Amino acid sequence: MSPKISVITVCFNCVSDIEKTILSVLNQDYHNIEYIIIDGGSSDGTLEVIKRYQGKISYWVSEPDRGIYDAMNKAIDIATGEWLNFMNAGDVFVDKKTLSSVFNLNIPSNKKIIYSDFCGVKGGKTKIYKCSIEKGDIIHQATLYKKELHTVYGRYVLTDKIIISDYLFFCSIPYSFFMKIDIPIAIYDLSGISSGKWCFYQKLCADVIYQRISIKYLICRVLLDPIVSLIPLFVKDYLKRQV
């Protein structure tokens, strides 16, 4: 029997993005899906879009929350699926066969997190981004994991400053539980909160804590990052002068 998957969408004032995410979930040809939407109290028309599909949504609620990880924790408490996936507003599955393709694979019983590379979209352009848990490259949109992990490793950390709680959660789990697959799971909007510099620096600090990198490497990255980011600008300027 196909395992039950709880697909969760967290959203807030995202009327222009929410429908494509809803349709991406509802159009999956995998039939054992529980679809949950946690809205943070939107006032821009997002709720009207959700209501158009509420007959096909397993559970949804709109109420104020403390941010994305508060909403994700609420969804975890509600979810009844064996596996969880967070496909938040603006992000979508690669195609309608994504989930069925994943669970047609032979997944060993000791693997509790399935993840993949993802298609990143920025400025209208799409490219494949490689993921590796060993290198700390993983996103929750391109991940399916067993809900039981939260019983052992806890919920997502909830503070006003930390914006990498999902990364901290994955870092706390042994590598042996992870299984990377060759099927891209998600198309991810790179303009989101988790793609900024503050997120990058928080990840570096987490990598030191979990002994993925040294303090020396952390200092070098922080000091050199502004210089490295300027290199493409110099290259573009040089090319313009040559034309």
Buried (B, 14 or more C-beta within 10 A) or exposed (E): EEEBBBBBBBBBBBBEBBBEBBEBBBEBEBEBBBBBBBBBEBEEEBBEBBEEBEEEBBBBBBEEBEBBBBBBBBBBEBBEBBBBBBBBBBBBBBBBBBBBBBBEEEBEEEBBBBBBBBBBBEEEEEEEBEBEBEEBBBBBBBBBBBBEBBEEEEBBEBEEEBBBBBBBBBBEBEEEBBBBBEBBBBBBBBEBEBBEEEBBBBBBBBBBEEEBBEEEEBEEBEEEBEEEEEEEEEEEEEEEEEE
